[in-house]
Amino acid sequence: MLLVLLLAATNAVAAATTRISAREGGADDGKAGGLMAKHNCTPKCGNIDIPYPFGIGSGCYFGPRFEITCDQSNDGSTATRLMKTRMLVDNISLTEGHLQIRQLVNRDCYDAQGKPIGEDQSSGGLSVIPPYTISSDKNRFFVVGCDTYAHFVGGRGEQSYTTGCISVCKNNPTQYADSFDKNESCSGMGCCKTNIPPLLNNLTLKVASYENHTEVHDFNPCGYAFVVKMDQFTFSKTSFQYLNKTHRVPLVLDWQIGAESCGYAKQNNKTFACKGKSDCQDKPSSGYICLCNPGFQGNPYLEDSCEGIPS
């Protein structure tokens, strides 16, 4: 099922969770972990830093699309969500304009007779709205299995892009996968990968099999397809076992402030987001991010936050 990121989304939180308010956590200095929230706003959800322009609670974020909700379960665990959706956030980077989320692994599994088993998770997808796009620099599309092919269709406005790859093998490739060079370990035998187009707003995945894994069932009853942060997955002798137990993998979104270029945004001091000793950097997808000036560190979206780096 597509994970649709809508401002109007109001997915219900389970009864066993409590939403952490903007004023909890004692974050009056806003400098936890070197990442800064607005004054008197919660700087963390669990162990995840929430720097402005993102924020928890009214008055703590730049705009509604930067709202973070922090849900705490009875067992003490927390879930950091973008806006009021089920999209789980693992990390927010100010300097790169990245936001790391957790995305489902799609799988296609069979029994020894070639009959599908388990819940149908062979297709899925992701859809985001501005200021977010799916990062083409940080993510790759992987297909893993010995009788597996998969494709994805990505969208950018009214434009559509399709790509995919095929992964086949007669013997268990994980037995010798670790002997491959890291850059060659995913080259079509048990694993294949491909780049994704830039500036995508959405993608849908579909994974399938030629012979329902009947010829390779002893060591590979499932095929997998997923988009993942590229440094978070390397095909190895444990990959089949790892993916069998893994339901979500990290994926990176790009984000930016607004849709204006730096030159245009600077003309309006009231709405220009870069504060103090900081400057503006244009993003390829339109919009911009803010960076502290060279020799300074802090949060460029907050007044007087960019401070000189001690020598």
C-alpha positions as CSV (number, residue, x, y, z in Angstrom):
1,M,0.0,0.0,0.0
2,L,1.3,3.4,-0.8
3,L,2.6,5.5,2.1
4,V,1.0,8.8,1.2
5,L,2.3,11.9,2.9
6,L,-0.6,14.4,3.1
7,L,-1.0,17.4,5.2
8,A,-4.5,16.3,6.1
9,A,-3.3,12.9,7.2
10,T,-4.5,12.1,10.7
11,N,-3.6,8.5,11.3
12,A,-4.7,7.4,14.7
13,V,-2.1,6.7,17.3
14,A,-2.5,3.4,19.2
15,A,-4.2,3.7,22.5
16,A,-1.0,2.5,24.2
17,T,1.0,5.6,23.2
18,T,1.3,9.1,24.6
19,R,2.2,12.1,22.5
20,I,5.0,14.1,23.9
21,S,4.2,17.8,24.1
22,A,6.3,20.7,22.9
23,R,7.2,21.8,26.5
24,E,8.5,18.5,27.9
25,G,12.1,17.6,28.1
26,G,13.6,20.7,29.7
27,A,15.2,21.9,26.5
28,D,15.5,25.6,27.3
29,D,19.0,26.0,25.8
30,G,18.1,24.1,22.7
31,K,21.7,22.8,22.2
32,A,21.4,19.1,22.8
33,G,23.7,17.1,20.6
34,G,24.9,20.3,18.7
35,L,21.5,20.5,17.0
36,M,19.2,23.3,18.2
37,A,15.5,23.5,18.7
38,K,13.7,26.8,19.2
39,H,13.8,28.2,22.7
40,N,11.6,26.3,25.2
41,C,10.8,23.6,22.6
42,T,11.6,19.9,22.9
43,P,15.0,19.2,21.3
44,K,14.7,15.4,21.1
45,C,12.3,12.5,20.5
46,G,13.9,9.6,22.3
47,N,17.5,9.7,21.1
48,I,16.7,11.6,17.8
49,D,17.6,15.3,17.7
50,I,14.8,17.6,16.3
51,P,16.5,20.8,15.1
52,Y,14.5,23.8,13.9
53,P,13.0,24.3,11.2
54,F,11.6,21.0,12.4
55,G,9.9,20.9,15.7
56,I,7.5,19.2,18.1
57,G,4.4,21.2,19.1
58,S,2.7,24.4,18.1
59,G,5.2,27.3,17.6
60,C,8.2,25.0,17.4
61,Y,8.5,24.4,13.7
62,F,8.9,26.6,10.6
63,G,5.7,25.5,8.9
64,P,3.2,22.6,9.0
65,R,5.3,20.4,6.7
66,F,8.1,20.5,9.2
67,E,6.1,19.3,12.1
68,I,7.4,16.3,14.0
69,T,5.2,14.2,16.3
70,C,6.8,12.2,19.1
71,D,4.8,9.2,20.3
72,Q,5.8,7.3,23.4
73,S,4.7,3.8,24.2
74,N,3.9,2.3,27.6
75,D,7.2,0.4,27.4
76,G,9.1,3.7,27.1
77,S,10.0,3.4,23.4
78,T,9.4,6.4,21.1
79,A,8.3,6.8,17.5
80,T,9.4,10.0,15.7
81,R,7.0,10.8,12.9
82,L,6.9,13.4,10.1
83,M,3.8,15.5,10.5
84,K,0.9,13.4,11.6
85,T,1.6,10.3,9.4
86,R,3.1,6.9,9.9
87,M,6.4,7.9,8.3
88,L,9.1,7.1,10.9
89,V,12.1,9.5,11.1
90,D,15.6,8.3,12.1
91,N,17.7,11.4,11.5
92,I,17.5,15.0,10.4
93,S,20.5,16.7,8.8
94,L,20.6,20.5,8.6
95,T,24.0,20.7,6.8
96,E,23.0,18.4,4.0
97,G,19.2,19.1,3.9
98,H,18.5,15.4,4.4
99,L,15.8,13.5,6.4
100,Q,16.2,9.8,7.0
101,I,13.1,7.7,7.2
102,R,12.3,3.9,7.4
103,Q,10.9,2.4,4.2
104,L,9.3,-1.1,3.8
105,V,11.2,-4.0,2.2
106,N,9.0,-5.6,-0.5
107,R,9.2,-9.4,-0.6
108,D,7.9,-12.2,-2.8
109,C,8.0,-15.6,-1.0
110,Y,7.0,-19.2,-2.0
111,D,6.9,-22.7,-0.5
112,A,8.7,-25.7,-2.0
113,Q,5.8,-26.3,-4.4
114,G,5.9,-22.8,-5.7
115,K,2.8,-21.5,-4.0
116,P,2.9,-17.9,-2.5
117,I,3.2,-17.8,1.3
118,G,2.7,-15.1,3.8
119,E,1.1,-11.7,3.4
120,D,1.4,-10.3,-0.1
121,Q,4.1,-7.7,0.2
122,S,5.3,-7.9,-3.4
123,S,4.4,-4.3,-4.2
124,G,4.5,-1.0,-2.3
125,G,5.6,2.6,-2.6
126,L,6.3,6.0,-1.2
127,S,4.8,9.4,-2.0
128,V,6.0,12.7,-0.6
129,I,5.0,16.4,-1.0
130,P,7.1,19.5,-1.2
131,P,9.5,20.4,0.4
132,Y,10.5,16.7,0.2
133,T,11.9,14.7,-2.7
134,I,13.4,11.2,-2.8
135,S,17.2,11.6,-2.8
136,S,18.9,10.2,-5.9
137,D,22.4,10.8,-4.6
138,K,21.9,8.9,-1.3
139,N,19.6,6.1,-2.3
140,R,19.8,3.0,-4.6
141,F,17.3,0.5,-5.8
142,F,18.3,-3.1,-4.8
143,V,16.8,-6.4,-6.0
144,V,18.0,-9.5,-4.1
145,G,17.2,-13.1,-4.9
146,C,18.1,-16.0,-7.2
147,D,14.9,-16.1,-9.2
148,T,13.9,-12.5,-8.9
149,Y,13.1,-9.4,-11.0
150,A,11.7,-6.1,-10.0
151,H,11.0,-2.7,-11.3
152,F,9.9,0.7,-9.9
153,V,8.0,3.6,-11.5
154,G,9.0,7.0,-10.2
155,G,7.1,10.2,-10.7
156,R,8.2,13.8,-10.8
157,G,5.1,16.0,-11.4
158,E,3.5,14.7,-14.6
159,Q,6.7,12.9,-15.7
160,S,7.1,9.2,-15.1
161,Y,10.3,7.1,-15.1
162,T,10.6,3.3,-15.0
163,T,13.6,1.2,-14.2
164,G,14.5,-2.2,-12.7
165,C,16.8,-5.1,-12.8
166,I,17.0,-8.9,-12.7
167,S,18.8,-11.1,-10.2
168,V,19.3,-14.9,-11.0
169,C,21.6,-17.7,-9.8
170,K,21.6,-21.5,-9.8
171,N,23.8,-21.9,-6.7
172,N,23.7,-20.0,-3.4
173,P,25.7,-16.8,-4.1
174,T,26.0,-15.8,-0.4
175,Q,28.5,-18.6,0.1
176,Y,31.1,-16.6,-1.8
177,A,29.6,-13.1,-1.8
178,D,32.1,-11.8,0.7
179,S,35.0,-12.6,-1.7
180,F,33.6,-10.0,-4.1
181,D,34.9,-6.5,-4.2
182,K,32.4,-4.3,-2.3
183,N,31.6,-2.4,-5.5
184,E,31.1,-5.6,-7.4
185,S,29.2,-7.7,-4.9
186,C,25.8,-6.7,-6.4
187,S,26.2,-7.3,-10.1
188,G,23.3,-9.6,-11.0
189,M,24.1,-12.9,-9.3
190,G,21.9,-12.9,-6.3
191,C,21.7,-9.2,-6.2
192,C,21.4,-6.3,-8.6
193,K,21.0,-2.5,-8.1
194,T,20.4,0.6,-10.1
195,N,20.3,4.3,-9.7
196,I,17.1,6.2,-9.3
197,P,16.2,9.4,-11.2
198,P,16.6,12.7,-9.3
199,L,13.8,14.8,-7.8
200,L,11.2,12.1,-7.6
201,N,8.0,12.8,-5.6
202,N,6.8,9.2,-5.6
203,L,7.7,5.7,-6.5
204,T,6.0,2.3,-6.7
205,L,7.9,-1.0,-6.5
206,K,7.0,-4.5,-7.7
207,V,9.0,-7.7,-7.2
208,A,8.2,-11.0,-8.8
209,S,9.7,-14.4,-9.8
210,Y,10.1,-16.4,-13.0
211,E,9.7,-19.9,-11.6
212,N,8.3,-19.1,-8.1
213,H,11.8,-20.0,-6.6
214,T,11.2,-23.7,-7.2
215,E,14.7,-24.3,-8.5
216,V,16.4,-22.4,-5.7
217,H,14.0,-22.9,-2.8
218,D,16.5,-24.7,-0.6
219,F,18.5,-21.6,-0.1
220,N,16.3,-18.8,-1.4
221,P,12.5,-19.0,-1.1
222,C,12.1,-15.2,-1.3
223,G,12.9,-12.3,-3.6
224,Y,13.3,-8.8,-2.2
225,A,13.1,-5.2,-3.7
226,F,13.7,-2.0,-1.8
227,V,15.1,1.5,-2.1
228,V,17.7,2.1,0.6
229,K,20.4,4.6,1.7
230,M,23.2,3.2,-0.4
231,D,25.8,2.9,2.4
232,Q,23.4,0.9,4.5
233,F,23.3,-2.3,2.4
234,T,26.1,-4.4,1.0
235,F,25.3,-7.8,-0.5
236,S,27.1,-10.5,1.6
237,K,26.8,-14.1,2.8
238,T,24.3,-13.0,5.4
239,S,22.0,-10.9,3.1
240,F,19.3,-13.6,2.6
241,Q,19.1,-14.1,6.4
242,Y,19.2,-10.4,7.1
243,L,16.4,-9.5,4.7
244,N,14.2,-12.4,5.9
245,K,14.2,-10.7,9.3
246,T,14.2,-7.0,8.2
247,H,11.0,-5.2,7.4
248,R,12.2,-1.7,7.0
249,V,15.4,-0.1,5.7
250,P,16.7,3.5,5.9
251,L,15.8,5.8,3.0
252,V,16.9,9.5,2.6
253,L,14.6,12.4,1.6
254,D,16.0,15.7,0.4
255,W,14.2,18.8,1.9
256,Q,14.5,22.5,1.4
257,I,12.9,25.8,2.6
258,G,10.2,27.0,0.3
259,A,10.4,27.1,-3.5
260,E,12.4,30.3,-4.0
261,S,16.0,30.6,-5.0
262,C,18.5,32.3,-2.5
263,G,18.6,35.4,-4.6
264,Y,14.9,35.9,-4.6
265,A,14.4,34.8,-1.0
266,K,17.0,37.3,0.3
267,Q,14.8,40.2,-0.9
268,N,12.3,39.6,1.9
269,N,14.0,39.8,5.3
270,K,10.7,38.9,7.0
271,T,10.4,35.5,5.4
272,F,14.1,34.7,4.7
273,A,15.0,31.7,6.8
274,C,18.7,32.1,7.2
275,K,19.6,33.9,10.5
276,G,22.7,35.4,12.2
277,K,26.1,34.4,10.8
278,S,24.7,32.1,8.1
279,D,24.2,32.1,4.4
280,C,21.9,30.5,1.8
281,Q,22.6,27.6,-0.5
282,D,20.3,26.8,-3.5
283,K,18.9,23.3,-3.8
284,P,18.7,21.6,-7.3
285,S,14.9,21.0,-6.9
286,S,14.2,24.7,-6.2
287,G,14.2,26.2,-2.7
288,Y,17.2,26.6,-0.5
289,I,18.8,25.5,2.8
290,C,20.8,27.6,5.3
291,L,24.4,27.0,6.4
292,C,26.5,28.6,9.1
293,N,29.3,30.7,7.6
294,P,32.8,29.0,7.4
295,G,34.3,28.9,10.8
296,F,31.0,28.8,12.6
297,Q,28.7,26.1,13.8
298,G,25.2,25.9,15.2
299,N,21.7,26.2,13.7
300,P,21.5,28.7,10.8
301,Y,17.8,29.0,11.1
302,L,17.9,30.5,14.6
303,E,19.1,34.0,15.6
304,D,22.6,34.0,17.2
305,S,23.0,30.2,17.0
306,C,25.9,30.1,14.6
307,E,28.9,30.5,16.9
308,G,32.6,30.5,16.2
309,I,34.3,27.1,16.2
310,P,36.9,27.0,19.1
311,S,40.4,26.9,17.8
